[in-house]
Structures are given as structure tokens and as C-alpha cells.
Amino acid sequence: PMNQRSLLGPIAWILALQFFVVQAIAQAAWTTPFSLAHNMISDLARETCGPLFRAPAIEVACSPLHALMNVSIVANGLLIPLGAFLTRARWPDCRPMAVGLAMIALTAPGHLMVGLWPSDTGPTIHTLGAGSILALGNPGMIVVGYAAWGERRWHAVASLLLGLAGVAGTLLFLNDVGLGLGGMERVAFYPLTIWCGVQGIALVRQRHEVVLT
């Protein structure tokens, strides 16, 4: 069972990358103009068609595959904490690491809130959920990076870079500075999912190398 767990955890994190695949599919289904700079990720998950006022060419949000997008977000609310729980034994055994992984796992309620309450039909809960993901996930990666520095340098560097990018993206997003509101939102939110995929792949490769030796 321990051997199985050491593989299931990383796979759960790798599967979190479905979030990007589903976004591309949902975006391709749009019949109105879509901009990565001005459309928010949550526009892809809107249940209703309605007006937007973000840029001259971005006047309507209508996502035919909104249900698929919301399922993808909810799925990550399950996959990310599952990966954190099942990979715990693969990380250094110290309090900062436990805290960092717990912070990442605790983005789960936020993902569920965002996926079950889309921005157009449940804006308050949606915003609270999104805020909790940013408040826990990006700093959580930085804590993991700090905790892994002595024993897992490569994992630590990836964690610190992605965590810091996410924090910077969050600050720029909140101040509407940079690549447009949608662009900076992506810089704020994408690092956590990328981190899961990167760490999952690295942990699978390490397990494979151990098996071969």
C-alpha cells in the first residue's frame, strides 16, 4: 500500500494539469471574442450569457462549455489535497513542510467554492473561494520551498519561483497592473496548478529511478 501511495499522490497532482486542457477546450467553444488579457478564467465557467465591460472588443461573456469548466475546477479541489496527503512521506519530515503542504491542501474548499458557485450566479462565495486559493496556495509553495531547500534543492527552487511568481501576480492583479486583468489573474492562479504538475512528474521519475536501482 505504501508503494502504491507513493505513485498515486504524484499522479493526482499530474492530473491537476487537466485544468489547462479544459480551459483550452472551453475557450475554443466560444463564439464571441475572447482575450487572455481581458477575459477572466471564471468567464469560461459562467452559467449565463451577459455583458462585460473590460475592453472594447470584450463585450459579452457566453461559455457553452461552462459546466465542463466548473467540473474541472471542482476536480482540482479534490486532486490537489489528495496529492498533498499521499506524497507527505516523500517530503522532508519537518514542521515547515507540514505547514506548507497543509496550506496547499487547504486550497480545496476554495476550489470547490469557485467551481460550485460561478462568478455570475454566486459572485460573493466565488470571490471568497478564489481569494482563499491565492492566500494559501502561493505562500504555501514558498513555505514548501523553504522547507525543502536543504534536502530537495530542485523541488525547492521550483517551489520558490512559482510561489513568488504567484504572489507577484496576485499583487499586480489586485492593482490591475501588467498584462490586463485576465492576464495578471492567470499569473496569480496558474503557478499552483503548474507546481502540482511539475512536482508530480518529478516524484514519479524519482520513484522510477529508485525502482530501477
Beta strands, then each sheet from edge to edge (+ up, - down):
strand 1: 50-55
strand 2: 58-61
sheet 1: 1+ 2-
end
